[in-house]
Amino acid sequence: MRYLVILFVLMAMLSGCSRKPAVPEAFKGQLMKFLDAGTKINVMLHGQLSYTEFRQQLADTKAAHDLMGSMWPGALSQSFDDGFAKAIEGWDLVLSLWTFKVDGEYPPSEVGNNGYDFYVAYEGDKVWTEEFKSDCPDISKRGKLFIPVNENVRIIGDIAGEAFEDGRNKILKELEK
């Protein structure tokens, strides 16, 4: 009889150890707000939108992501946030590219300290570059590579969107377990 009691206690302990800790509902709620905001950005980038609308939606998305990050439960690997972080980095790059255009500035280039390296580091083999022509008013830029705005808003926006979708699919699959 004593062995049965010990066996029962051991089985109860082992079954309790194999259970995965629960993810708090508050975190799940904030995750859903972030996923909703990020999905809106992806939809906006494939439709008609204004600079102001995109900037506001990105601010809302980043705020939701920051709050979600502050609530991140120990039961969930931080690696599930990698796709989201890459998406936000890409969306930030899209906004900064668009800002160059809105402000009438030269796009990021090999010449000057205007973020060219950030764009190339993000997805260098996919980022579109062109060469400043020989008639460029800024002599120092002639023959140097630059990041064309219109092409790269689409390219970087697509890369960021894919990273977001990948992150969303992975975390939702994990939460279903």
C-alpha positions as CSV (number, residue, x, y, z in Angstrom):
1,M,0.0,0.0,0.0
2,R,2.8,2.4,0.9
3,Y,4.4,1.7,-2.5
4,L,1.1,2.6,-4.2
5,V,1.0,6.0,-2.4
6,I,4.6,6.7,-3.3
7,L,3.9,5.7,-6.9
8,F,0.8,7.9,-7.0
9,V,2.7,10.9,-5.6
10,L,5.6,10.4,-8.2
11,M,3.1,10.2,-11.1
12,A,1.4,13.3,-9.9
13,M,4.7,15.2,-9.7
14,L,5.9,14.0,-13.1
15,S,2.6,14.9,-14.8
16,G,2.8,18.3,-13.2
17,C,6.4,18.8,-14.4
18,S,5.5,18.0,-18.0
19,R,2.8,20.7,-18.2
20,K,3.8,23.8,-20.1
21,P,3.4,27.0,-18.1
22,A,0.4,29.0,-19.2
23,V,0.7,32.2,-21.2
24,P,-1.2,35.0,-19.4
25,E,-4.4,36.2,-21.0
26,A,-3.3,39.9,-20.6
27,F,-0.3,39.1,-22.8
28,K,-2.4,37.3,-25.4
29,G,-4.7,40.4,-25.5
30,Q,-1.8,42.7,-26.1
31,L,-0.3,40.3,-28.7
32,M,-3.6,40.4,-30.6
33,K,-3.6,44.3,-30.5
34,F,0.0,44.2,-31.9
35,L,-0.9,41.6,-34.6
36,D,-3.9,43.7,-35.6
37,A,-1.8,46.9,-35.9
38,G,1.0,45.1,-37.8
39,T,-1.5,43.6,-40.2
40,K,-2.9,47.1,-40.9
41,I,0.6,48.2,-41.9
42,N,1.0,45.3,-44.3
43,V,-2.4,46.1,-45.9
44,M,-1.6,49.8,-46.1
45,L,1.7,49.2,-47.8
46,H,-0.1,47.4,-50.6
47,G,-2.8,50.0,-51.1
48,Q,-3.1,53.7,-51.3
49,L,-1.9,55.5,-48.2
50,S,-0.5,58.8,-47.2
51,Y,2.8,59.5,-45.4
52,T,0.9,60.8,-42.4
53,E,-1.3,57.7,-42.2
54,F,1.6,55.4,-42.4
55,R,3.7,57.3,-39.8
56,Q,0.7,57.2,-37.4
57,Q,0.0,53.5,-38.0
58,L,3.7,52.7,-37.4
59,A,3.7,54.7,-34.2
60,D,0.6,52.7,-33.0
61,T,2.2,49.4,-34.0
62,K,5.5,50.2,-32.3
63,A,3.6,51.2,-29.1
64,A,1.7,47.9,-29.1
65,H,4.9,46.0,-29.7
66,D,6.7,47.8,-26.9
67,L,3.8,47.1,-24.4
68,M,3.7,43.5,-25.6
69,G,7.5,43.2,-25.0
70,S,7.1,44.5,-21.5
71,M,4.6,41.8,-20.7
72,W,6.5,39.0,-22.4
73,P,5.9,35.8,-20.4
74,G,8.8,33.5,-19.3
75,A,6.8,30.6,-20.7
76,L,7.4,31.9,-24.2
77,S,10.8,32.0,-25.9
78,Q,11.9,35.5,-26.7
79,S,13.0,34.2,-30.2
80,F,9.3,34.4,-31.2
81,D,9.8,38.1,-31.3
82,D,12.6,38.0,-33.9
83,G,10.3,38.3,-36.9
84,F,8.4,41.1,-35.3
85,A,11.6,43.0,-34.5
86,K,12.8,42.6,-38.1
87,A,9.4,43.8,-39.4
88,I,9.5,46.9,-37.2
89,E,13.1,47.7,-38.3
90,G,12.0,47.4,-42.0
91,W,8.9,49.6,-41.4
92,D,11.2,52.2,-39.8
93,L,13.4,52.1,-42.8
94,V,10.4,52.5,-45.1
95,L,9.3,55.6,-43.1
96,S,12.8,57.1,-43.2
97,L,13.0,56.6,-46.9
98,W,9.6,58.2,-47.4
99,T,10.8,61.1,-45.2
100,F,13.7,61.7,-47.5
101,K,11.2,62.1,-50.4
102,V,8.7,64.2,-48.5
103,D,11.5,66.5,-47.2
104,G,13.0,66.8,-50.7
105,E,16.4,65.4,-49.7
106,Y,18.7,63.2,-51.5
107,P,18.1,59.5,-50.9
108,P,20.5,57.5,-48.8
109,S,23.8,57.0,-50.7
110,E,27.4,55.9,-50.3
111,V,28.3,59.6,-49.8
112,G,27.4,61.2,-46.5
113,N,26.0,59.9,-43.2
114,N,22.4,59.4,-44.1
115,G,21.7,55.7,-43.3
116,Y,22.8,54.0,-46.5
117,D,24.5,51.3,-44.5
118,F,21.4,50.5,-42.5
119,Y,19.4,49.8,-45.7
120,V,22.1,47.6,-47.2
121,A,22.5,45.7,-43.9
122,Y,18.8,45.1,-43.7
123,E,18.6,42.9,-46.8
124,G,21.6,44.0,-48.9
125,D,21.1,41.5,-51.7
126,K,17.4,42.5,-52.2
127,V,17.7,46.3,-51.7
128,W,17.6,48.2,-55.0
129,T,20.6,50.5,-55.7
130,E,21.3,52.9,-58.5
131,E,24.2,55.1,-59.5
132,F,24.0,58.9,-59.4
133,K,24.4,60.1,-63.0
134,S,27.2,62.3,-64.2
135,D,25.0,65.3,-64.3
136,C,24.0,65.1,-60.6
137,P,24.1,68.7,-59.1
138,D,26.1,67.4,-56.1
139,I,29.5,66.6,-57.6
140,S,30.5,64.4,-54.7
141,K,27.6,62.0,-55.4
142,R,28.3,61.4,-59.1
143,G,29.0,57.8,-59.8
144,K,28.1,56.7,-56.2
145,L,25.3,54.3,-55.3
146,F,22.1,55.4,-53.8
147,I,18.9,53.8,-52.5
148,P,16.0,54.8,-54.8
149,V,12.9,55.7,-52.6
150,N,9.9,54.4,-54.6
151,E,11.4,51.0,-55.4
152,N,12.7,50.4,-51.9
153,V,9.6,51.4,-50.1
154,R,7.9,48.5,-51.9
155,I,10.9,46.1,-51.5
156,I,11.7,46.8,-47.9
157,G,8.0,47.0,-47.1
158,D,7.5,43.5,-48.6
159,I,10.5,42.1,-46.7
160,A,9.2,43.6,-43.4
161,G,5.7,42.2,-44.2
162,E,7.1,38.7,-44.7
163,A,9.0,38.9,-41.4
164,F,5.9,40.0,-39.6
165,E,3.8,37.2,-41.2
166,D,6.4,34.7,-40.3
167,G,6.5,35.9,-36.7
168,R,2.7,35.9,-36.5
169,N,2.4,32.4,-37.8
170,K,5.1,31.0,-35.5
171,I,3.7,32.6,-32.3
172,L,0.1,31.7,-33.1
173,K,1.2,28.1,-33.8
174,E,3.0,28.0,-30.4
175,L,0.0,29.4,-28.5
176,E,-2.2,26.7,-30.1
177,K,-0.1,23.9,-28.4
